[in-house]
Amino acid sequence: MYDCTFRVLFWGLFMGVCRAEENTVLCEMLGSPEVPLLTKKGDITIGGAFSIHSQISKPSFSLTHTPEPLTCSRINLREFRFAQTMIFAVEEINNSSTLLPNISVGYKIFDSCGSTLPSTRAVMGLLNGQERTAEKTCSSHSSVHVIIGASESSSTIVMLQICGTFQIPVISHFATCACLSNRKDYPSFFRTIPSDYYQSRALAKLVKYFGWTWVGAVRSDNDYGNNGMATFITAASQEGVCVEYSEAISRTDSSEEVARVIEVIRSGSARVLIAFLAQGEMDILLEEALKQNLTGLQWVGSESWITASHLTTKRYSGILTGSLGFTIRKAKIAGLREFLLQFWETVFGCSFQSRLPGQIQCSGSEKLEDINNPFTDVSQLRISNNVYKAVYAIAHAMHNLLNCGQSAKIVKHLQDVNFTLQSGEKVYFDENGDPSAMYELVNWQRNQAGDIIFVAVGSYDASLPNEIQLAINGINITWKPLSVCSESCPPGFRQAAIKGKPICCFSCIACAAGEISNTNMCLPCPLECWSNEDRSQCVPKVIEFLSFGETMGGLLAAFSLFGASLTLAVSCVFFRLRHTPLVKASNSELSFLLLFSLTLCFLCSLTFIGQPTEWSCMLRHTAFGASFALCMSCILAKTITVVIAFKATRPAKTVPQCSAALQRTSVLSCTLLQLLICVLWLIFAPPFPYKNTVHATEKIILECNLGSPLGFWAVLGYIGLLSLLCFILAFLSRKLPDNFNEAKFITFSMLIFCAVWVTFIPAYVSSPGKFTVAVEIFAILASSFGLFFSIFAPKCYILLVKPERNTKRHMMGRNH
């Protein structure tokens, strides 16, 4: 299976015997990336470029000396497994009777050393077909049909810039830079791993999910890291996440530069670190982090290192335990582990089977710690599966190309491949040469033995709607930090930007009354709600109206009932003494009607107290208008009667006697006119209940809207007109002779009445809320009490206290 050169090469590779004084040729080959490490001839040759070594020496350039050759070091067993997976897939295809039958597939695999310069030499070797020769010649055509690789975006771009000239397709298993999806620049590029465009957006959604709005970032200083981090920062800003710092490192950086980056991370206030690093840079960063004892960070990693098993050792566990990151879904490749073990047996000349005569039992620790190493570990086949899919995609494309009998280029057939692996996974490419973007979210957790394992705790599917792309199943993070620039504002406060700071850094300002705060701003409450004391939620506004239960409402109701009771009591006194001269002289019929109207005036004020309803709003103003119109009509009739009665006693005058019919007619006509105004008011624009939220924003004032202010002022104006007529007539008859001149009392009552209602108007207009109603009730009661006491108190005094004055002679005032 393997030639002698390959056997010696990898024996030295694993056993570490590469010392210049012992094996100069072998050491030279290890440091020469242009020499293929693994080769096999076939009718179709697939090229491969993997980072078998993960570190490269930094050349010193001089104008006087020849540059030293590049030296690759630090074996990457994971990458070596990728190369072996490619060989395994090729062998499977060669043994298949349905895929490329009777056609052999070969391979050439180069070590790209994870750097651009060795990758350039590797791709030149793949295209030229020359190995280690002294001639500077090129073959007439490419020695490979398709190339798989490389594991880094920058190396892949270098390869594409060369392969694109010859239209040789490149399929990468690990190059994730979003820039590679540009079909204009890279028309022959395909990959079996999703673009970082989706991974970066997924990482932004992840940190937002956990509330980490203040993060630090470190990236590889290459196309992979720079493009990926740029996309992440853009997506993070859209999610409301801010990046405190963004540092870049390269595997060729000096130790001082790496130490500076660690110091920036240490001195930052962000407790979450987004590490968009390739494996080489991650290894360098971790070594420096160990030196400076960098702990207390939540690491969020990219797919490049998040499932790298060599980082799960106890050496790094104190730093990386609990790490989170997205990676492609793992898969199982039947037979791969046995193939890898077979390679192990071939290299070390031993067997994992039961010891047979003449064979050495493999211990699994041949120059390695144990059998559980990144090379033989197939429990997390993710990128290896990408290599496996790439080989099969090439095979299917070549199969279709050969079957169609056309001269179409293989790029077209690669674009059109659509097949299903034995595992059931579908393989196809979109118009940009990318696969579907589906990730697993893995969390580094400890098992019962204390070892770090990768636990799938969520997923991300870019094909789903934005709001459900990220799914979290439940994460057991060992230490979940609070990583924010400014802590969330307490209830009742809003965020206010600080000048010169990112949006995640803010101060908290109290919300205004009537507003509540959500996560970052104050929102006004609905019209019928108000903010609670701490302004954290909207509560129904206090509904205010003049009720019987409160002190003011109770007192006004008591005065109203008291006034009505007094009028009823006086009515009883007048009825009992109705045959006395005083009652007769007072025109008993009008007096009883006036007492009845005053009773209505006192009682109508009760309709103004209590919660306004549709009926109470219409009743209160009409009852008020009709009651006072009746009252003023009675007083007007009494005044006219007094004037006519006294004028008729003068001999020179012959004024007709005022009959009772005339009194009733005047009272009825004046009252009916007011009732007509009220009916018209109720028909065209009746009063109605109204929730006043304008006058007092913190409460709802339940009041009766007048409906038509014209109707209200017409009712009030008519009452004023009647009172003015009463006042004028009473004033003119105030000096009529007699001991009991009722016109004087009517004049005084009208003065009180007019004074009350004149002062009512400005008080009514300026009083807020329920006090408007209280002012109106007070005016009703004050004017009613003024009329009652001014007109009936003197009469009651004579009737009850000075009955000796209750005689006809005394009433007429004629002693002679």
ChimeraX attribute file (.defattr): number of C-alpha atoms within 10 A of each C-alpha:
attribute: neighborCount
match mode: 1-to-1
recipient: residues
	/A:1	8
	/A:2	12
	/A:3	10
	/A:4	8
	/A:5	12
	/A:6	16
	/A:7	15
	/A:8	12
	/A:9	18
	/A:10	16
	/A:11	17
	/A:12	18
	/A:13	16
	/A:14	16
	/A:15	12
	/A:16	10
	/A:17	13
	/A:18	19
	/A:19	12
	/A:20	11
	/A:21	7
	/A:22	10
	/A:23	12
	/A:24	11
	/A:25	12
	/A:26	20
	/A:27	19
	/A:28	14
	/A:29	16
	/A:30	21
	/A:31	20
	/A:32	23
	/A:33	28
	/A:34	23
	/A:35	21
	/A:36	24
	/A:37	20
	/A:38	18
	/A:39	19
	/A:40	15
	/A:41	12
	/A:42	13
	/A:43	10
	/A:44	18
	/A:45	22
	/A:46	27
	/A:47	26
	/A:48	31
	/A:49	32
	/A:50	29
	/A:51	30
	/A:52	26
	/A:53	24
	/A:54	23
	/A:55	22
	/A:56	21
	/A:57	14
	/A:58	15
	/A:59	12
	/A:60	11
	/A:61	10
	/A:62	9
	/A:63	6
	/A:64	6
	/A:65	8
	/A:66	9
	/A:67	11
	/A:68	12
	/A:69	13
	/A:70	17
	/A:71	20
	/A:72	24
	/A:73	15
	/A:74	13
	/A:75	16
	/A:76	20
	/A:77	20
	/A:78	22
	/A:79	23
	/A:80	18
	/A:81	22
	/A:82	26
	/A:83	26
	/A:84	22
	/A:85	24
	/A:86	27
	/A:87	26
	/A:88	19
	/A:89	20
	/A:90	22
	/A:91	14
	/A:92	13
	/A:93	21
	/A:94	20
	/A:95	14
	/A:96	12
	/A:97	10
	/A:98	10
	/A:99	17
	/A:100	21
	/A:101	12
	/A:102	12
	/A:103	14
	/A:104	16
	/A:105	19
	/A:106	19
	/A:107	25
	/A:108	23
	/A:109	26
	/A:110	30
	/A:111	31
	/A:112	32
	/A:113	33
	/A:114	28
	/A:115	26
	/A:116	19
	/A:117	15
	/A:118	25
	/A:119	29
	/A:120	22
	/A:121	18
	/A:122	28
	/A:123	28
	/A:124	19
	/A:125	25
	/A:126	30
	/A:127	23
	/A:128	17
	/A:129	17
	/A:130	19
	/A:131	13
	/A:132	11
	/A:133	8
	/A:134	7
	/A:135	7
	/A:136	6
	/A:137	9
	/A:138	13
	/A:139	10
	/A:140	9
	/A:141	11
	/A:142	18
	/A:143	19
	/A:144	21
	/A:145	20
	/A:146	27
	/A:147	29
	/A:148	26
	/A:149	30
	/A:150	31
	/A:151	27
	/A:152	29
	/A:153	27
	/A:154	23
	/A:155	28
	/A:156	30
	/A:157	23
	/A:158	17
	/A:159	24
	/A:160	26
	/A:161	13
	/A:162	15
	/A:163	23
	/A:164	16
	/A:165	9
	/A:166	13
	/A:167	18
	/A:168	21
	/A:169	25
	/A:170	28
	/A:171	30
	/A:172	25
	/A:173	27
	/A:174	25
	/A:175	27
	/A:176	31
	/A:177	23
	/A:178	21
	/A:179	18
	/A:180	27
	/A:181	23
	/A:182	12
	/A:183	14
	/A:184	9
	/A:185	13
	/A:186	21
	/A:187	18
	/A:188	25
	/A:189	28
	/A:190	28
	/A:191	27
	/A:192	27
	/A:193	28
	/A:194	24
	/A:195	23
	/A:196	26
	/A:197	21
	/A:198	23
	/A:199	27
	/A:200	25
	/A:201	21
	/A:202	25
	/A:203	24
	/A:204	25
	/A:205	24
	/A:206	23
	/A:207	21
	/A:208	16
	/A:209	13
	/A:210	12
	/A:211	15
	/A:212	22
	/A:213	28
	/A:214	26
	/A:215	25
	/A:216	23
	/A:217	23
	/A:218	25
	/A:219	25
	/A:220	24
	/A:221	20
	/A:222	19
	/A:223	21
	/A:224	25
	/A:225	27
	/A:226	19
	/A:227	22
	/A:228	27
	/A:229	26
	/A:230	15
	/A:231	19
	/A:232	26
	/A:233	19
	/A:234	15
	/A:235	20
	/A:236	24
	/A:237	16
	/A:238	13
	/A:239	17
	/A:240	16
	/A:241	24
	/A:242	23
	/A:243	21
	/A:244	19
	/A:245	16
	/A:246	19
	/A:247	19
	/A:248	21
	/A:249	21
	/A:250	20
	/A:251	24
	/A:252	17
	/A:253	14
	/A:254	11
	/A:255	13
	/A:256	10
	/A:257	14
	/A:258	24
	/A:259	17
	/A:260	13
	/A:261	20
	/A:262	22
	/A:263	15
	/A:264	15
	/A:265	24
	/A:266	18
	/A:267	9
	/A:268	13
	/A:269	16
	/A:270	25
	/A:271	22
	/A:272	25
	/A:273	23
	/A:274	24
	/A:275	27
	/A:276	29
	/A:277	30
	/A:278	26
	/A:279	23
	/A:280	24
	/A:281	25
	/A:282	22
	/A:283	18
	/A:284	18
	/A:285	22
	/A:286	20
	/A:287	15
	/A:288	19
	/A:289	21
	/A:290	14
	/A:291	10
	/A:292	13
	/A:293	14
	/A:294	16
	/A:295	13
	/A:296	15
	/A:297	22
	/A:298	25
	/A:299	21
	/A:300	24
	/A:301	25
	/A:302	25
	/A:303	27
	/A:304	24
	/A:305	22
	/A:306	28
	/A:307	25
	/A:308	14
	/A:309	18
	/A:310	15
	/A:311	18
	/A:312	21
	/A:313	12
	/A:314	13
	/A:315	13
	/A:316	15
	/A:317	17
	/A:318	15
	/A:319	19
	/A:320	25
	/A:321	22
	/A:322	24
	/A:323	22
	/A:324	29
	/A:325	26
	/A:326	28
	/A:327	26
	/A:328	23
	/A:329	17
	/A:330	18
	/A:331	17
	/A:332	16
	/A:333	18
	/A:334	10
	/A:335	10
	/A:336	19
	/A:337	17
	/A:338	11
	/A:339	16
	/A:340	19
	/A:341	18
	/A:342	14
	/A:343	16
	/A:344	20
	/A:345	18
	/A:346	15
	/A:347	18
	/A:348	17
	/A:349	13
	/A:350	19
	/A:351	19
	/A:352	15
	/A:353	11
	/A:354	10
	/A:355	12
	/A:356	9
	/A:357	6
	/A:358	7
	/A:359	13
	/A:360	16
	/A:361	15
	/A:362	19
	/A:363	11
	/A:364	19
	/A:365	11
	/A:366	14
	/A:367	9
	/A:368	11
	/A:369	9
	/A:370	10
	/A:371	16
	/A:372	13
	/A:373	16
	/A:374	18
	/A:375	20
	/A:376	19
	/A:377	16
	/A:378	19
	/A:379	11
	/A:380	17
	/A:381	18
	/A:382	20
	/A:383	27
	/A:384	26
	/A:385	23
	/A:386	24
	/A:387	28
	/A:388	24
	/A:389	26
	/A:390	26
	/A:391	24
	/A:392	23
	/A:393	25
	/A:394	23
	/A:395	23
	/A:396	21
	/A:397	23
	/A:398	22
	/A:399	17
	/A:400	19
	/A:401	19
	/A:402	14
	/A:403	10
	/A:404	10
	/A:405	8
	/A:406	9
	/A:407	8
	/A:408	11
	/A:409	14
	/A:410	21
	/A:411	21
	/A:412	13
	/A:413	18
	/A:414	25
	/A:415	20
	/A:416	18
	/A:417	17
	/A:418	14
	/A:419	15
	/A:420	12
	/A:421	13
	/A:422	10
	/A:423	10
	/A:424	8
	/A:425	11
	/A:426	13
	/A:427	17
	/A:428	20
	/A:429	18
	/A:430	12
	/A:431	11
	/A:432	18
	/A:433	24
	/A:434	22
	/A:435	18
	/A:436	18
	/A:437	18
	/A:438	20
	/A:439	24
	/A:440	22
	/A:441	27
	/A:442	26
	/A:443	26
	/A:444	25
	/A:445	23
	/A:446	18
	/A:447	11
	/A:448	7
	/A:449	6
	/A:450	9
	/A:451	13
	/A:452	21
	/A:453	16
	/A:454	21
	/A:455	17
	/A:456	21
	/A:457	16
	/A:458	17
	/A:459	21
	/A:460	26
	/A:461	18
	/A:462	18
	/A:463	11
	/A:464	11
	/A:465	9
	/A:466	10
	/A:467	8
	/A:468	11
	/A:469	15
	/A:470	21
	/A:471	15
	/A:472	14
	/A:473	9
	/A:474	9
	/A:475	17
	/A:476	13
	/A:477	15
	/A:478	14
	/A:479	12
	/A:480	15
	/A:481	16
	/A:482	16
	/A:483	22
	/A:484	21
	/A:485	22
	/A:486	15
	/A:487	14
	/A:488	16
	/A:489	20
	/A:490	18
	/A:491	17
	/A:492	24
	/A:493	25
	/A:494	24
	/A:495	24
	/A:496	16
	/A:497	14
	/A:498	12
	/A:499	9
	/A:500	7
	/A:501	10
	/A:502	16
	/A:503	18
	/A:504	22
	/A:505	19
	/A:506	20
	/A:507	15
	/A:508	18
	/A:509	15
	/A:510	20
	/A:511	22
	/A:512	16
	/A:513	17
	/A:514	23
	/A:515	24
	/A:516	25
	/A:517	26
	/A:518	17
	/A:519	12
	/A:520	15
	/A:521	18
	/A:522	22
	/A:523	17
	/A:524	16
	/A:525	20
	/A:526	14
	/A:527	15
	/A:528	18
	/A:529	20
	/A:530	24
	/A:531	25
	/A:532	17
	/A:533	12
	/A:534	15
	/A:535	23
	/A:536	18
	/A:537	19
	/A:538	20
	/A:539	16
	/A:540	16
	/A:541	21
	/A:542	13
	/A:543	15
	/A:544	16
	/A:545	21
	/A:546	24
	/A:547	17
	/A:548	17
	/A:549	11
	/A:550	10
	/A:551	11
	/A:552	15
	/A:553	21
	/A:554	15
	/A:555	13
	/A:556	19
	/A:557	23
	/A:558	14
	/A:559	19
	/A:560	25
	/A:561	17
	/A:562	14
	/A:563	21
	/A:564	22
	/A:565	15
	/A:566	17
	/A:567	25
	/A:568	17
	/A:569	13
	/A:570	19
	/A:571	20
	/A:572	13
	/A:573	15
	/A:574	22
	/A:575	13
	/A:576	11
	/A:577	14
	/A:578	17
	/A:579	12
	/A:580	15
	/A:581	17
	/A:582	24
	/A:583	21
	/A:584	15
	/A:585	15
	/A:586	20
	/A:587	15
	/A:588	16
	/A:589	16
	/A:590	21
	/A:591	20
	/A:592	20
	/A:593	18
	/A:594	26
	/A:595	23
	/A:596	18
	/A:597	23
	/A:598	28
	/A:599	24
	/A:600	22
	/A:601	28
	/A:602	28
	/A:603	24
	/A:604	25
	/A:605	26
	/A:606	19
	/A:607	20
	/A:608	26
	/A:609	24
	/A:610	16
	/A:611	18
	/A:612	23
	/A:613	16
	/A:614	13
	/A:615	12
	/A:616	19
	/A:617	23
	/A:618	23
	/A:619	17
	/A:620	19
	/A:621	25
	/A:622	24
	/A:623	19
	/A:624	22
	/A:625	26
	/A:626	26
	/A:627	26
	/A:628	31
	/A:629	30
	/A:630	28
	/A:631	29
	/A:632	29
	/A:633	29
	/A:634	28
	/A:635	29
	/A:636	26
	/A:637	21
	/A:638	25
	/A:639	25
	/A:640	19
	/A:641	22
	/A:642	24
	/A:643	20
	/A:644	16
	/A:645	15
	/A:646	14
	/A:647	18
	/A:648	16
	/A:649	11
	/A:650	10
	/A:651	8
	/A:652	8
	/A:653	9
	/A:654	10
	/A:655	13
	/A:656	10
	/A:657	12
	/A:658	15
	/A:659	9
	/A:660	12
	/A:661	9
	/A:662	13
	/A:663	20
	/A:664	16
	/A:665	12
	/A:666	16
	/A:667	23
	/A:668	15
	/A:669	14
	/A:670	22
	/A:671	22
	/A:672	15
	/A:673	15
	/A:674	22
	/A:675	20
	/A:676	13
	/A:677	18
	/A:678	22
	/A:679	14
	/A:680	12
	/A:681	23
	/A:682	18
	/A:683	8
	/A:684	11
	/A:685	14
	/A:686	22
	/A:687	27
	/A:688	17
	/A:689	19
	/A:690	18
	/A:691	16
	/A:692	19
	/A:693	16
	/A:694	11
	/A:695	11
	/A:696	11
	/A:697	16
	/A:698	19
	/A:699	21
	/A:700	24
	/A:701	23
	/A:702	21
	/A:703	25
	/A:704	23
	/A:705	17
	/A:706	20
	/A:707	19
	/A:708	15
	/A:709	14
	/A:710	12
	/A:711	22
	/A:712	19
	/A:713	13
	/A:714	17
	/A:715	26
	/A:716	18
	/A:717	13
	/A:718	19
	/A:719	24
	/A:720	20
	/A:721	14
	/A:722	19
	/A:723	24
	/A:724	18
	/A:725	17
	/A:726	25
	/A:727	25
	/A:728	15
	/A:729	18
	/A:730	27
	/A:731	18
	/A:732	13
	/A:733	22
	/A:734	19
	/A:735	11
	/A:736	16
	/A:737	12
	/A:738	14
	/A:739	13
	/A:740	18
	/A:741	19
	/A:742	24
	/A:743	27
	/A:744	21
	/A:745	21
	/A:746	25
	/A:747	24
	/A:748	18
	/A:749	26
	/A:750	26
	/A:751	17
	/A:752	19
	/A:753	23
	/A:754	16
	/A:755	13
	/A:756	18
	/A:757	20
	/A:758	13
	/A:759	11
	/A:760	17
	/A:761	13
	/A:762	10
	/A:763	16
	/A:764	17
	/A:765	10
	/A:766	10
	/A:767	13
	/A:768	13
	/A:769	19
	/A:770	17
	/A:771	16
	/A:772	18
	/A:773	21
	/A:774	20
	/A:775	17
	/A:776	18
	/A:777	24
	/A:778	18
	/A:779	23
	/A:780	24
	/A:781	24
	/A:782	18
	/A:783	24
	/A:784	26
	/A:785	24
	/A:786	19
	/A:787	25
	/A:788	20
	/A:789	16
	/A:790	20
	/A:791	22
	/A:792	19
	/A:793	14
	/A:794	13
	/A:795	21
	/A:796	18
	/A:797	11
	/A:798	14
	/A:799	19
	/A:800	11
	/A:801	10
	/A:802	11
	/A:803	13
	/A:804	10
	/A:805	15
	/A:806	17
	/A:807	13
	/A:808	14
	/A:809	14
	/A:810	16
	/A:811	16
	/A:812	15
	/A:813	14
	/A:814	11
	/A:815	6
	/A:816	4
